[in-house]
Amino acid sequence: MNCGALIFAHNSREVDYALIAIISGGLARKHLNVPVTLITDASTEAWMKDSGTYQKAVEVFDKIILVEKPKTTNARRLHDGASNKTVPFVNTNRSSAWDLTPYDRTLLLDSDFLIFSDRLNEYWSVDDDFLIAGTVTDIYDQKRLGYHDRYVSDTGVHLFWATTVMFTKNERSKSLFDMIDYVKKNYEYYADIFRFDHRQFRNDIAFSVAKHILDGFTTEAKITLPPLLTALDKDILVSVDTNGKLTFLVTPNSDSEFCAATIKNTDLHIMNKQSIIRNAESLMTLI
Amino acid sequence: MEEQLKKALDFSNYRQTFSIQRRTLKEKIEAKLTYGCNGGIFKIDRSLITFVQLLIDQGRVSGVPLIDANDNPILIDNLETFRDEILDRYFTSTLEYYEQYQDLKKSRSVEKLLDL
């Protein structure tokens, strides 16, 4: 069985997702020792060529697959420490991962999930066609997380995190990805049923609802990938040293006061994308 | 950003930073104690080690089904090899945990905690 990782990256005017994907892909390749494929679009590829990152992308990625950039009106509020901005967000084609992946067993990663250990290698041979992260672990304290970090809505089902997904390419996983696509296309309908906010499309919700339906309208939260150790977007990645130590400013009460923390050799979901980009040069030296 | 970091260091409560460092250290060690085998996932802990050793002591060393972390039955062909693997991982990881925790405890300032 050939195994590999898959990352989607479609740049917006505000965020260079391709650059983040190169870092994420490079770290996944280094620590998991598997090939990594990038799914992107022509305009993002053109930007990589203009900005001088394309050569690095060719080195990091086993394959670069171009798809049509999804048309979306999706927007999200991205925090960068205390400041924030609402930006366009192109994330609606994740359900095509099943069709696009060149691997038999695929680890689908969000570009802001940085791998610094081989922990996920334990899961390649797990006897389950579809695995997804079931929970998040806040680097500071679980108290910073809200109800909607655990459930899709006030009265809805368990929220899984599509930040890390592992699947075997077969008919059973195909039906799940078809269902995710169906939920995406009928997002307002399912928002009405499961009582979540339909104004911003979230892959986490589409994956959670599809999984819930195909599990027979039950939630089997146990068979999952490891919890995602997460630095929230109000936390700031300040520096990355050559030994792979990441220094963060962590805001205990989501306000303007910070304390400091370091993390090393641990997989980490960094929601503050701008701070990844500010440290891109240092992160690149680690791949 | 440098000024912001300095402010943060001034503000930082030693216990807060210690708590985060301990939390992330624990997360790292837990990752090392996850063991994939024969399609199952095992959380290596004292009860798994003790149970496996009990089975071996009772002479059950091959073709033994164990319940994994996901409550799935997993057939272990050679339980002694399995025991050796989980024991090795357990001792390596807990020793690392011990050493790094000692380093944390000895660090009496935020700056020293961050230097680890």
Interface residues (C-beta under 8 A of the other chain):
Chain A: S117 R119 N121 E122 Y123 W124 S125 V126 D127 D128 T137 I139 Y140 D141 K222 I223 P226 L229 I236 V238 T247 L249 V250 P252 E257 F258 C259 A260 A261 T262 I263 N265 T266 D267
Chain B: M1 Q4 L5 K7 A8 L9 F11 S12 N13 Q16 T17 S19 I20 Q21 R23 T24 E27 K28 A31 K32 T34 Y35 G36 N38 G39 G40 I41 A69 N70 D71 N72 V110 L113 L114 L116
